[in-house]
């Protein structure tokens, strides 16, 4: 089983930036894709971004495109989410997840809180 540990959340003002990290450990880490999701208070979990491991291609939700960037460090089995121009509506618990075979998101981190003040 893969363990995913997020870090880097916090409180930031509107327009500010944060970088989230997600470190994978456990069995020899292989995956089809890594992704970031978020869940705001009173709302369901929503997709934010994903990175396909084999070629590094990326996909973003429309609400974050142009502001957020997902990237990776292969050697460290770590994926990052650089968040710029943050808005109050970005406030949520952010989760990273692993999609081992191109199907479901099987492994999840514990989440990290991001709060954007107006």
ZINOR-V304935 format. One record per backbone hydrogen bond with DSSP energy under -1.0 kcal/mol. CO is the residue of the C=O (numbers start at 1). NH is the residue of the N-H. E is the energy in kcal/mol with one decimal. If there is no record, write none. Layout:
# ZINOR-V304935
co-><CO;CO>
nh-><NH;NH>
e-><E;E>
This chain:
# ZINOR-V304935
co-><3;5;7;10;12;13;16;18;20;21;22;23;25;32;33;34;35;36;36;37;38;39;40;46;48;49;50;51;52;57;59;61;61;64;64;67;69;71;73;74;77;78;79;80;81;82;83;86;87;88;92;93;94;95;96;97;98;98;99;99;104;107;112;114;115;117>
nh-><25;23;21;115;117;16;86;83;81;7;79;5;3;53;99;51;97;48;49;95;46;93;43;38;61;36;59;34;56;52;50;64;65;67;68;84;82;80;78;77;24;73;22;71;20;69;18;15;90;91;114;39;112;37;109;35;106;107;32;33;106;98;94;92;12;14>
e-><-2.3;-2.3;-2.7;-2.8;-2.5;-2.4;-2.3;-3.3;-2.3;-1.9;-2.3;-2.0;-3.3;-1.9;-2.9;-3.0;-2.2;-2.5;-1.7;-2.8;-3.3;-2.3;-2.2;-2.5;-2.6;-3.1;-1.9;-2.3;-2.5;-2.8;-2.2;-1.5;-1.3;-2.4;-2.2;-2.0;-3.0;-2.8;-1.9;-1.2;-2.6;-2.8;-1.9;-1.6;-2.6;-2.4;-2.1;-3.4;-2.3;-1.8;-2.7;-2.1;-2.1;-2.9;-2.2;-2.6;-1.4;-1.4;-1.7;-1.6;-1.1;-2.2;-3.1;-2.0;-2.6;-1.9>
